[in-house]
Amino acid sequence: MRNNNDDLTLVRNYIQKYQFLMSEYDLVKTKQHPKYRFVYEFHDANGTDRRSFFKYYNRFKQSGKQKDLLPLDFQEKLEGK
């Protein structure tokens, strides 16, 4: 049986998802997105909570580190490596 304790697939997927959402959000803010005109449309379509998205978005923009896109329990998993 495979040991999945050290598998970082969820971490990698979470980072990729937030990087995609951030690039889409930046397009909406600059009014260049082909589908969404307003930020609330973006959040409704992607099923994201506005407050939690901005928490990770601002944290990442200030530090520039990918680990800041992760919740704390994922960050602890990365630091344990």
N, C-alpha and C positions, 0 to 999 in steps of 0.2 A: 504494500500500500504506500502511496506517495505521501510524503510529509509536506503539507501545505502551509506550515507555520511561517516559512520564510518566503512565501510567494508574494511578490510585490505587484501583482497584476492589478489589484484594486487601486493601489496607489497610482500606478501609471495611468490607468483609465480615468481616475479622478482628475489628475493633472491635465490630461488631454482634453477632457470635457470642459474644464474651466478655461483653458487657453482658447478653445474654440468659442466659448460664450463671451469671453473678453474681447476677442477680435470682432465678433458680431455686434457687441454692445458699442464698441468704438465707432463702427460704421453707422449705427443708429444715431449716436450722439452728433456725428458730423453730417447727418442727413444724407448719407450716401448708400444706405441699405436699400436693396431693391424691393424688399417685402415689408419691412416694418417702418412705419413713419414715426411712431412714438415709443418711448421706453416701456410704457405699460403693456403695449402690444407684444414687445419682445419678451417680457417676463411672463405674460399669460401663455404665449406660444411655447415657451421652453419649460414651463412649470417650475420656475425658480422663485424663491422668496426674495423680494427686493432687498430687504435688510441684510439677510445672510450673504447675498451676492455682493452687495457693496462692502460688507465687512472683509471678505476675501479679496475683492477687487482692489480696495484701498490699501490693504496690507501688502499685497503683491506690488502695487505701483510704488509704494514707499521703499520697499526693500529690494525688489527685483529678483528675489529668490523664489524658485519654484516651490519650495517646501511651504511657503506661506499661502499657497493655494489649497493646502490640506487642512482638515480638521485636526485638532490636537492629538487625538488617538492615533491617527496615521503618522503625524510628525514624530510621536514617541516611538512608533514602530521603525521609522527610518533611522532615528538616532540610536536605537538599540543595535543596529548593525555594525 
